[in-house]
Amino acid sequence: MAQYALLEKYESIQHRFDEVGQQISDPEVMNDMKRYVKLNQEYRRLEDLMKVFREYKNLVKDIESGKEILAEESDEELREMAREEIEKAEKLIPEKEKEIKLLLVPADPEDAKNAILEIRAGTGGDEASIFAGDLFRMYTKYCEKKGWRLEVTNLNEGTAGGYKEIVAKISGKGVYGIMKYESGVHRVQRVPQTETQGRVHTSAATVAVLPEAEEFDVELKESDIRKDTYCSSGPGGQSVNTTYSAIRLTHIPTGIVVTCQDQKSQLKNLAKAMAELRTRIYNLEYQKYLDEISSKRKTMVSTGDRSAKIRTYNWPQGRVTDHRINLTLYNLQAIINGDIDELIEKLIIEENAERLKEAEI
């Protein structure tokens, strides 16, 4: 069994899995919400790892028992069945080993969280705002396909359509771990609606995806927050411009400002604004982690440096190019309609390869 070196890790993983299982049922741990949530996250990760480890162990057992039959049995039918069993298990072993190695490398602990999505028009005037609107529609369609909930918290519409800026919260399973690859500068090359001579222009929009902070991640002091109320603007019915339901929060120590005006209720807007403020403060610290890994992983360069150009959407050629992994796809219309799975899957595969290389397991 020497060639199946990963089995050596099984017992220590099993021990830690049992240990964490006991800790999360300890009343003292349950009273410390921050510690309890972290242990729960570790338990879920170890649970997945143990499941794959057991499958791996069973495959190794199948090979060993098959070899025993070949060594001891003379019945050709039994020997043939043993050979088939060995061949089948040996084909599956490398796949399981890769799966275990990936699970052994600690993933970003933020991956399981909901996300705050920001899209801002960049260079290109009205066309940049229109493109920001196209990107928001693309993500809206993608969220619908994934069964995620998307709630707009703040927006500033462009003069010719689209958005100068739009902020939304995306809720669902593992949202940030998937959406984080979208952070960076998205560039568009096409003939703008405002162009009279048919020339192709280049415009840009910036996308930022932040992991949403939980209440226990950041402690907010009321004395550190200035709250302003004002009339909402934009869609919202009769209460728009007549009631002071919109909220602006300023975090005095950091200077961070957030606004929320999508609800008619001031209390609901305040709750959303507080959640976003907590996320932005939390991300000041999280950014240090992103800066550290961005130098090692090309898939995450844009998250560490949001000024990095990550993707170009070329309308005349129907082409989308992701510059981080030199991937070009000629299905622009499907992608802009929310079919971005292939792009994200290729980025995840690339990052997994980089994580394995870092760990050198």
N, C-alpha and C positions, 0 to 999 in steps of 0.2 A: 504493500500500500504506500510505499515511499514516494511513488510518482504523483500521488494525490495529496500534495503538500498542504492544500487548503484545509484538509481534515484536521490538521493540527490546531487550527483556530477555532474549531467547533466547540470544544469544551469551555474555553474562556468566554466565548459569545453566549453559550448556554447559561453559564454562571452569571454573567452580567444581566441577561434577560430575566432570570429568576429574581435577581437582586432588585432590579427596577420594578418588577411586578409586585414585590413585597412593599417597596417604598411608596408606591402610589396608593396603596390601601392603608397606609399609616395615617391616622387622624392628624398628627402633627404636621406632616407634609401637606395634607389636604388644606390645612389652614394657611399655608404659604402659597398663594395662588401662582406667583411667578415661578417658583420651583416646581409646583405640581404640573403646570402646563409644559414646562421643559422636559420633565420626566415622562409625561404622556407622549410627547413628540418622539423622545428616544425609544420609548416602549414600542410605538408603532413601527419605527424604523427597524428595531431589533426583531420584531415579529415577522416583518417581511423577509429579513435576512435569515431567520431560523427556518422559515417555510422553504426557501430556496436551498438552504444547507441540507435539510432533510431529504429533499428531492435528489440532491447531489450524492448524499450518503447512500440512498437506495440504488442509484445508478452504479456506484462503486461496488455495492454488495452484489448486484446483478452480474457484474463482470467477474468478481471473485468466485461466485457460485457456479457461473458458467465454465470457468477454467477448471474448477474442481470436477465437474461432470466430464469434461474432455479428458481429464487425467485418469479418472476412475471408471467411467462407463465404456462398455463396448457396443451397446445398442446404438446403431447408426442413426435411428430416428431421434433418439434423445440427444445425441451428439450434434445433429443438425440444428435442433431447436436451441441448444446451448450456444452454437456459433452465431445464430441469428440474434439471440439475446445479447451476446457480447458486442456484436457489430452495431446493433441499435443503441446500446448504452454508450459505446465509445464515440458515436456520432454526436450524442447529446451532451457528453461531458464538457467539451470546450465552451459550449454555449452557457452551461450552468456556471462554469468557472468564471467566465466574463461577467455574468450577472452578479455573482458573489463579490467579485473584486470591486464592481461599481458600488454595491451596497456597503462595502467595507470602507470606502472613501466617504468621509462625512460630506453630505450635500449642504448647500446653503440653507441654514435654519429658517430663512425667511420664505423659502419656496412655497410652503404650504399656505401662506397668507393671502388675503384679498389684496387688491392693488388699487392705487390711485393713478389714473391716467391723465396726463396733461398733453395737449396738443397746442402748439403756438405757431402762427404764421411767421415765416422768416423773410428772407429776401425775395422780392418779386411782387410787392404791392398787392393789388386786388387778387391777382392770380395765386399768390401764396395763401391768401385766406380761403379761396375756393378749393385749393388743394388740401388745406387743413380740414375742410369740410368733407372732402373725399376720403381722407384717412379716417376721420371719425366714423363715417358711414361704413368703411371697411371693417373697423373694429366692432362696430355695432352688429354687423352681419355675422362676424366671427363669434361674438359672444352668444348670439342667438343659436348658432350651430352647436356650441359647446354647452348650452343650457345654463349659461352664467347670467347673472342679473347686473345690468348696467344702469347707474343712476347719475344723471348730470347734476353737479353741485354749483357750477358757475360757468357762464359763457359770455363772450363779447363778440357779437356778430360782425362780419365783414360788410363793407359798404356795397359790394357787388355780389354778396352771397358767401357762404361758408363761414368761417370763424377766424377772428384775430387771435382768439384764445378760447379753449374749452377744457373744463376739468370734470372728470367723472370718476365715480367709484365702481369697481368691478368686483362682484362677490361670487364665489364659487369654490370648488375644490381645486387647490393647487394653482390658483390664478397667477400669482406673481412668478412662480417657477416657469411658467410658459410665456407670459407677457413681457418678462424682463428683457427678452431679446429684441424688443421693438424700440428700446431707448436709443436715441441718437438722431442725427439729421437725415431726413428723407427728402430726396431731390426728385423733381418732376421735370420732364422735357416734353413740351407739347405746344401747340398753337393755342394761346389763350383766347377766351371768349371776347376779350377786349381788343385783340389784335386785328387790324383791318387789312394788313398786307400778307397775311398767311405765314408769317415767320415763326419758327419754333423758338420758344423762350425757355430758359431754365429758372425755376423757382424752387423754394425750399420751405419745409416746415419742420419744427423740432418736436420730437416725441419724448416724454419722460414718463417712466413707469416706476412707481415707488411702492414698496411693501407697506400695507396699512398697519400702523402700530396698534397693539392692543392697549386697553386701559392701563394694565399693570406695567407696560413697557416704559411709559413716561409719566412722571408725577408733575402735574400742572398746578401751580399755585395761583389762586384767584388774584392775588396782589400783583402778579406778573403779567396779567392780561388786561388790555384795554378793549372794551366792547363799544362799538358804534352801530347804530341802526339807521337805515335809510330806506327809501321807497324802491321797490323792485322795478326792473325794466325788462322789457321783452315779453315772451309768452307767459301767461299766468291768469288770464281772465280779468274780471272787473276790479280785483283788488290791486292790480298793478298800478303803480304811481298814486295810490290813494292810501295805502297802509304801510307803516314802517316795519315791514316783515323781513327785509334783507338785513344780513348780519355781516359786520366786518370785525375781525378779531386781530389785534396786534400783540404779539408776544414781545414784551419790552426788552428782556435780556438779549434776545437774538435778533430782534427787528423783523421777524417773520410776520407777514400779513396774509390772512386768508379771508375769503368772502364766500357767502352762500346766499342765494336768492331764489332757488328753484321751488321752494315750498311757500304756500300762502301763510303758514304758521311760523311765527317768529321762533317759537320753541323748537320746532323741527329743524329750522335753518341753523339755530344755535347748536343743536346736537351734532349736525353734520359738520359744521364749521369747527367745532371742538375736536372731532375725530380727525379732520384733515390737518388741523394745527398740530395735534399730537404726532401724526405721521411725519410732518415736515421736520419737527424737532428731532424725532427719532432718527430720521434719515441723515441728519448732520453727522451723527456718530457712525451710522451704517456706511456712509460714503467712504470712510477711511478703509473699511474692509473692501469695498469695490475698487478703490484706487490700488490696493495691494494686489488683488487678483488680476486687474486689467492688464498689468505688465506681463502676466504669464499666459493669459487666455485671449486669443484674438476674437473669440465669440463674444466676450464681455467688454471689449475695448470701449464700445459706445456707452455702456452703462457707467464705466469709470470716468469717461470723458464725454459728456453729452454734446460736445461740439463736433464730435467725429461723424463724418458722412458714412452712413451704413448701407443705404439702398437707393437705387435710381429706378424710376418708373418712366420708361421711354414710350410715349404714345405712338409716334410714327412707325416704330418697329414692333409695337406690341410686346415690348421686352421689359422684364424686371431683373435687375442685377443686385445681388447682395455682395457688397465689396469685402466683407470680412472673410468669406469662405470662397470667393470667386465663383459664385453660383449664378448662372443666367437661365431664366425660364421665359419661354415665349407664350405665356398665357396671362397677359396683363389684365384682360377683362375679368377673368375668373378671380384673380388675386384681389383686384380692387372691389370685387363683390363679396369679399370675405373668405375666399378660399386660400388661406395662408398656411395651412397645415404643412405642406411640403417644405416651405421655407423654414418654419420653426423646427420641424423634425430633423432637417439636415443640420441646423445649428446645434440642436441638442446632441446629436450623434458626434459632432465635432467637439463639443465641450466635454462629453463623456470620455472621448479619446484623450483630451488634454488632462482631465482629472486623473485618469489612470496613469498617464505619463508622469504627472507630478508625484503621485503616491508611490509609483514603482513597486507595486505589490507583486 
